Amino acid sequence: MVPKNPWNNRTAAFAIAVAFLVGLVGSLALRSYSSKTTASTVTVTERARIHWRVPVAFSTNLPALGDNILYVSDKLNRATNGRVELEVFEPGMLIPAFSITEGVRDKKIEAGYTWLGYDQGRIPATPLISAVPFGMEPWEFTAWYFEDEGRLLTEELYRKHNVHPVLCGVIGPETAGWFRDRIESLEDFDGLKIRFAGLGGRVLQKLGASVTMIPGGEIFQALEKGAIDATEFSLPAVDEMLGFDRVAKFNYFPGWHQTFTAEHLVVNLQTWQGLADSDQELIEMACTAGIIRNLSRGEGIQGEVMKGFPAKDVTPVRFSDEILRQLEALTNEVLAEEAAKDQDFARIWESQKKFIKTYQNWKSHAYLPRDF
């Protein structure tokens, strides 16, 4: 018979005591860690909540042109369970439609959704990143923007104005305008009172047109009362909602002055820099989704609208090739003049020309010819 060893019992007791102490310490540590983690999580959540007032340049009831920001805002809200909220305000409610980037710059508002071409008077290069006459097609523009220098140059352009721009929407070419009378030659623009935006307006001024720039919500009244003879604004579906077809019966094509229209979410630079990297990525991802959704909607609804033109006694008219060539020649003059006056304009225009030339190697081979 093996004699009992008193140390065996002592060892077992000691082991049990150690295990108990380890478990107790571990439990306390876990509770402490859990408490700290919960507190930390709450703090981070509170700090990361984003609630921006976002005034827009275009009414959100306007299809493709205005409603895209609602799509982007809704997606951000849903994806974050309400943590990221873009509170959208209609034009003029917080700030004048043409002054959104100035309000963002001065931090009167955190962000806005606008067409950067409205800044042309203060920042001459902005038409190149919003709408260029005889410029790139929508997907060509986004290729330059995301795969070439576009995004970098746009951010650099606005950094000096304390604004961070995020490309957030793109639509296809606008109509070339609504006219009371036919345009048979460029001479018909001489003395014409017309609402026209961007560099295209500079081109028409060369032809003797009296060009004015008024917000979309005021155009119909000006057209109806005869303050202007003609106007351009956006896509047929948008122009129809604004009632232009009730006054001017000749709708001209193609939209030579805006082959694409780009819209940006503009954010105060310090506000943007204060975001976590993950939130910056989240907002950019939502805007990128908005771009394809925006372009798809804009392209998808125009055919049905134009199908209804005959019932409204509206005549769609295509400018002759001769008139288009003349307008293109004048456009090149305007672009050269603007580039000579502004270094940023010259740099961005040179970047676009270089990309267009390279892209043509693909475009000329990959796509069917326009007419065959």
C-alpha positions as CSV (number, residue, x, y, z in Angstrom):
1,M,0.0,0.0,0.0
2,V,1.4,3.4,-1.1
3,P,1.6,5.8,1.9
4,K,-0.4,9.1,1.6
5,N,1.6,12.2,0.7
6,P,0.3,15.3,2.6
7,W,1.7,17.5,-0.2
8,N,-0.7,16.0,-2.7
9,N,-3.6,17.6,-0.9
10,R,-1.8,20.8,-0.4
11,T,-0.8,20.9,-4.1
12,A,-4.4,20.3,-5.2
13,A,-5.7,23.0,-2.8
14,F,-3.1,25.4,-4.1
15,A,-4.0,24.7,-7.7
16,I,-7.6,25.3,-7.0
17,A,-6.9,28.6,-5.3
18,V,-4.7,29.7,-8.1
19,A,-7.4,28.8,-10.7
20,F,-10.0,30.7,-8.7
21,L,-7.8,33.8,-8.5
22,V,-6.9,33.7,-12.2
23,G,-10.6,33.4,-13.0
24,L,-11.5,36.2,-10.7
25,V,-8.8,38.5,-12.1
26,G,-9.8,37.5,-15.6
27,S,-13.5,38.2,-14.9
28,L,-12.7,41.6,-13.4
29,A,-10.4,42.5,-16.3
30,L,-13.0,41.4,-18.8
31,R,-15.6,43.5,-17.1
32,S,-13.3,46.5,-17.0
33,Y,-12.4,46.0,-20.7
34,S,-16.0,45.6,-21.6
35,S,-16.9,48.8,-19.7
36,K,-14.1,50.7,-21.4
37,T,-15.0,49.4,-24.8
38,T,-18.6,50.4,-24.3
39,A,-17.7,53.9,-23.2
40,S,-15.2,54.2,-26.0
41,T,-17.8,53.0,-28.6
42,V,-20.3,55.5,-27.4
43,T,-17.7,58.3,-27.6
44,V,-16.7,57.3,-31.1
45,T,-20.3,57.0,-32.2
46,E,-21.1,60.5,-30.9
47,R,-18.0,62.0,-32.4
48,A,-18.6,60.3,-35.8
49,R,-22.3,61.4,-36.2
50,I,-22.6,63.6,-39.4
51,H,-25.5,65.9,-39.8
52,W,-25.0,68.4,-42.6
53,R,-27.4,71.0,-44.0
54,V,-27.1,70.6,-47.8
55,P,-28.7,73.4,-49.9
56,V,-29.0,72.5,-53.6
57,A,-28.8,74.5,-56.8
58,F,-31.7,72.7,-58.5
59,S,-35.2,71.8,-57.2
60,T,-35.3,68.1,-56.1
61,N,-38.5,67.5,-58.0
62,L,-36.6,67.9,-61.3
63,P,-35.7,64.4,-62.6
64,A,-32.0,63.5,-63.0
65,L,-30.9,67.1,-62.6
66,G,-32.3,67.7,-59.1
67,D,-33.4,64.5,-57.5
68,N,-30.0,62.7,-57.5
69,I,-29.0,64.3,-54.2
70,L,-32.1,62.7,-52.6
71,Y,-30.8,59.3,-53.8
72,V,-27.3,59.9,-52.3
73,S,-28.7,61.2,-49.1
74,D,-31.1,58.3,-48.7
75,K,-28.4,55.7,-49.4
76,L,-26.0,57.3,-46.8
77,N,-28.8,57.4,-44.2
78,R,-29.8,53.8,-44.8
79,A,-26.3,52.4,-44.9
80,T,-25.4,54.1,-41.6
81,N,-28.7,53.6,-39.8
82,G,-29.1,57.4,-39.6
83,R,-25.6,58.2,-38.4
84,V,-24.8,60.1,-41.6
85,E,-27.6,62.5,-42.5
86,L,-27.5,65.0,-45.4
87,E,-30.5,67.3,-44.7
88,V,-31.4,68.7,-48.1
89,F,-32.8,72.2,-48.6
90,E,-34.4,73.4,-51.7
91,P,-32.9,76.3,-53.7
92,G,-32.9,79.6,-51.9
93,M,-34.1,78.2,-48.6
94,L,-30.7,78.6,-46.8
95,I,-28.6,80.4,-49.4
96,P,-29.0,81.7,-53.0
97,A,-28.6,78.9,-55.6
98,F,-25.6,80.6,-57.2
99,S,-23.8,81.2,-53.9
100,I,-23.5,77.6,-52.5
101,T,-19.8,77.2,-52.7
102,E,-19.3,80.6,-51.2
103,G,-21.4,79.6,-48.2
104,V,-19.4,76.4,-47.9
105,R,-16.2,78.3,-48.1
106,D,-17.2,80.6,-45.3
107,K,-18.7,77.7,-43.3
108,K,-22.2,79.2,-43.2
109,I,-23.2,75.7,-44.3
110,E,-21.3,72.4,-44.0
111,A,-21.9,71.2,-47.6
112,G,-23.9,71.8,-50.7
113,Y,-24.9,70.2,-54.0
114,T,-24.4,72.3,-57.1
115,W,-23.2,72.8,-60.6
116,L,-19.7,74.3,-60.3
117,G,-20.1,76.3,-63.5
118,Y,-22.0,78.9,-61.4
119,D,-18.6,79.9,-60.0
120,Q,-17.3,80.9,-63.3
121,G,-17.3,84.6,-62.4
122,R,-15.0,84.0,-59.4
123,I,-13.2,80.8,-60.6
124,P,-12.8,81.0,-64.4
125,A,-11.7,77.3,-64.8
126,T,-14.9,75.9,-63.3
127,P,-16.8,75.3,-66.7
128,L,-14.1,72.8,-67.6
129,I,-15.2,70.5,-64.7
130,S,-18.9,71.1,-65.1
131,A,-19.8,71.4,-68.8
132,V,-17.6,72.1,-71.8
133,P,-18.9,73.1,-75.3
134,F,-18.0,70.4,-77.8
135,G,-16.4,68.5,-74.9
136,M,-16.3,65.0,-73.7
137,E,-19.2,62.6,-73.5
138,P,-20.3,61.7,-70.0
139,W,-18.4,58.4,-69.6
140,E,-15.4,60.1,-71.3
141,F,-15.5,62.8,-68.7
142,T,-15.7,60.4,-65.8
143,A,-12.8,58.4,-67.3
144,W,-10.7,61.6,-67.3
145,Y,-11.9,62.5,-63.8
146,F,-11.3,59.2,-62.1
147,E,-8.5,57.6,-64.2
148,D,-6.5,60.6,-65.2
149,E,-6.0,64.0,-63.6
150,G,-9.5,65.3,-63.3
151,R,-10.1,64.6,-59.7
152,L,-6.7,65.9,-58.6
153,L,-7.0,69.1,-60.6
154,T,-10.5,69.8,-59.4
155,E,-9.5,69.3,-55.7
156,E,-6.5,71.6,-56.2
157,L,-8.6,74.2,-57.9
158,Y,-11.0,74.4,-54.9
159,R,-8.5,73.9,-52.1
160,K,-7.4,77.5,-52.3
161,H,-11.1,78.4,-51.9
162,N,-11.4,76.3,-48.7
163,V,-13.8,73.8,-50.4
164,H,-13.5,70.1,-51.0
165,P,-15.5,69.0,-54.1
166,V,-16.7,65.4,-54.6
167,L,-18.1,64.5,-58.0
168,C,-21.6,63.2,-57.2
169,G,-23.7,63.4,-60.4
170,V,-23.4,63.4,-64.2
171,I,-26.1,63.6,-66.8
172,G,-25.9,63.5,-70.6
173,P,-26.1,66.4,-73.1
174,E,-28.7,69.1,-72.7
175,T,-30.9,70.3,-75.4
176,A,-29.4,73.3,-77.3
177,G,-32.3,75.5,-76.2
178,W,-35.9,76.5,-76.7
179,F,-36.6,79.1,-79.2
180,R,-39.8,81.0,-80.3
181,D,-38.5,81.2,-83.9
182,R,-36.3,79.0,-86.0
183,I,-32.5,79.5,-86.1
184,E,-31.5,79.3,-89.8
185,S,-28.0,80.7,-89.4
186,L,-25.7,82.1,-86.8
187,E,-26.8,85.6,-87.8
188,D,-30.1,84.8,-86.1
189,F,-28.4,85.0,-82.7
190,D,-27.5,88.6,-83.2
191,G,-29.6,90.6,-80.8
192,L,-31.4,87.5,-79.4
193,K,-32.2,87.8,-75.7
194,I,-31.3,84.3,-74.3
195,R,-30.7,82.6,-71.0
196,F,-27.5,80.6,-71.5
197,A,-24.9,79.2,-69.1
198,G,-21.2,78.6,-69.0
199,L,-18.8,78.9,-71.9
200,G,-21.6,78.4,-74.4
201,G,-22.9,81.8,-73.3
202,R,-19.5,83.4,-74.2
203,V,-19.8,81.8,-77.6
204,L,-23.2,83.3,-78.2
205,Q,-22.0,86.7,-77.0
206,K,-19.5,86.6,-79.8
207,L,-22.5,86.3,-82.1
208,G,-24.1,89.4,-80.7
209,A,-26.6,87.6,-78.4
210,S,-27.7,89.3,-75.2
211,V,-27.0,86.6,-72.7
212,T,-28.4,86.5,-69.2
213,M,-28.0,84.0,-66.4
214,I,-31.0,83.4,-64.2
215,P,-32.0,80.5,-61.9
216,G,-34.1,77.7,-63.3
217,G,-37.2,78.6,-61.2
218,E,-37.3,82.1,-62.8
219,I,-36.8,81.1,-66.4
220,F,-40.5,80.4,-67.4
221,Q,-41.7,83.7,-66.2
222,A,-39.0,85.6,-68.1
223,L,-39.7,83.6,-71.2
224,E,-43.5,84.0,-70.9
225,K,-43.3,87.8,-70.4
226,G,-40.8,88.3,-73.2
227,A,-37.9,89.3,-71.0
228,I,-35.9,86.7,-73.0
229,D,-36.6,85.2,-76.4
230,A,-35.1,81.8,-75.8
231,T,-33.5,79.7,-73.2
232,E,-31.4,76.6,-72.5
233,F,-31.5,74.8,-69.2
234,S,-31.4,71.0,-69.1
235,L,-32.8,67.7,-70.4
236,P,-36.2,67.6,-72.1
237,A,-37.8,65.9,-69.1
238,V,-36.6,68.8,-66.9
239,D,-37.5,71.6,-69.4
240,E,-41.0,70.1,-69.8
241,M,-41.6,70.3,-66.0
242,L,-40.6,74.0,-66.1
243,G,-43.0,74.7,-68.9
244,F,-40.7,75.9,-71.6
245,D,-42.6,73.9,-74.3
246,R,-45.7,76.0,-73.6
247,V,-44.0,79.2,-74.8
248,A,-41.2,78.2,-77.1
249,K,-42.1,75.6,-79.7
250,F,-38.7,74.9,-81.3
251,N,-36.4,72.7,-79.3
252,Y,-32.9,72.6,-80.7
253,F,-30.4,69.8,-80.7
254,P,-27.6,68.6,-80.1
255,G,-26.5,70.1,-76.8
256,W,-23.3,71.4,-78.2
257,H,-22.7,73.7,-75.2
258,Q,-23.0,70.9,-72.6
259,T,-22.0,67.5,-73.8
260,F,-22.0,66.4,-70.2
261,T,-23.2,68.1,-67.0
262,A,-21.4,67.3,-63.8
263,E,-22.6,68.1,-60.3
264,H,-20.6,68.1,-57.1
265,L,-21.1,67.7,-53.4
266,V,-19.0,70.5,-52.1
267,V,-17.8,70.3,-48.4
268,N,-16.1,72.9,-46.3
269,L,-12.4,71.9,-46.4
270,Q,-11.9,71.8,-42.6
271,T,-15.1,69.9,-42.2
272,W,-14.0,67.3,-44.7
273,Q,-10.5,67.0,-43.2
274,G,-12.1,66.5,-39.8
275,L,-13.9,63.4,-40.9
276,A,-12.5,59.9,-40.3
277,D,-11.0,58.3,-43.3
278,S,-13.8,55.7,-43.3
279,D,-16.5,58.4,-43.5
280,Q,-14.7,60.2,-46.3
281,E,-14.6,56.8,-48.2
282,L,-18.3,56.2,-47.4
283,I,-19.4,59.6,-48.8
284,E,-17.3,59.2,-51.9
285,M,-18.7,55.7,-52.4
286,A,-22.3,57.0,-52.2
287,C,-21.5,59.8,-54.6
288,T,-20.0,57.4,-57.1
289,A,-23.1,55.3,-56.9
290,G,-25.1,58.5,-57.5
291,I,-23.2,59.2,-60.7
292,I,-24.2,55.9,-62.4
293,R,-27.7,56.1,-61.0
294,N,-28.0,59.7,-62.1
295,L,-26.7,59.1,-65.7
296,S,-28.9,56.1,-66.1
297,R,-32.0,57.9,-65.0
298,G,-31.3,60.9,-67.2
299,E,-30.8,58.7,-70.3
300,G,-33.7,56.4,-69.5
301,I,-36.6,59.0,-69.4
302,Q,-35.9,61.4,-72.3
303,G,-37.3,59.2,-75.1
304,E,-40.7,59.1,-73.7
305,V,-40.8,62.8,-73.2
306,M,-39.8,63.5,-76.8
307,K,-42.3,61.0,-78.0
308,G,-44.9,63.4,-76.7
309,F,-43.6,66.5,-78.6
310,P,-46.1,66.2,-81.5
311,A,-49.1,66.4,-79.2
312,K,-47.7,69.6,-77.7
313,D,-46.9,71.1,-81.1
314,V,-43.2,71.1,-80.3
315,T,-40.7,70.7,-83.1
316,P,-37.3,69.1,-82.3
317,V,-34.8,70.6,-84.7
318,R,-31.2,69.5,-85.2
319,F,-28.6,72.2,-86.0
320,S,-27.1,71.8,-89.4
321,D,-23.5,70.4,-89.6
322,E,-22.4,73.8,-91.0
323,I,-23.8,75.7,-88.0
324,L,-22.2,73.2,-85.6
325,R,-18.8,73.6,-87.3
326,Q,-19.1,77.4,-87.0
327,L,-20.1,77.1,-83.3
328,E,-17.2,74.8,-82.7
329,A,-14.7,77.2,-84.3
330,L,-16.0,80.0,-82.0
331,T,-15.8,77.7,-79.0
332,N,-12.1,77.1,-79.7
333,E,-11.6,80.8,-79.8
334,V,-13.3,81.2,-76.4
335,L,-11.3,78.4,-74.9
336,A,-8.1,79.8,-76.1
337,E,-9.0,83.3,-74.8
338,E,-9.9,81.9,-71.3
339,A,-6.7,79.8,-71.2
340,A,-4.6,82.9,-71.9
341,K,-6.2,84.8,-69.0
342,D,-6.2,82.1,-66.3
343,Q,-3.4,79.7,-65.4
344,D,-5.8,77.1,-63.8
345,F,-8.0,77.1,-66.9
346,A,-5.0,76.6,-69.1
347,R,-3.7,73.7,-67.0
348,I,-7.0,71.9,-66.8
349,W,-7.8,72.5,-70.5
350,E,-4.4,71.1,-71.5
351,S,-5.0,68.0,-69.4
352,Q,-8.4,67.4,-71.0
353,K,-7.0,67.9,-74.6
354,K,-4.2,65.4,-73.8
355,F,-6.7,62.8,-72.5
356,I,-9.1,63.3,-75.4
357,K,-6.3,62.7,-77.9
358,T,-5.2,59.5,-76.2
359,Y,-8.8,58.3,-75.6
360,Q,-9.5,58.8,-79.3
361,N,-7.3,55.8,-80.0
362,W,-9.9,53.6,-78.3
363,K,-13.0,55.6,-79.1
364,S,-12.4,55.6,-82.8
365,H,-12.1,51.9,-83.0
366,A,-14.4,50.6,-80.2
367,Y,-17.7,52.3,-81.0
368,L,-19.9,52.3,-84.0
369,P,-19.8,55.4,-86.2
370,R,-22.4,58.1,-85.4
371,D,-23.9,57.8,-89.0
372,F,-23.5,54.8,-91.3
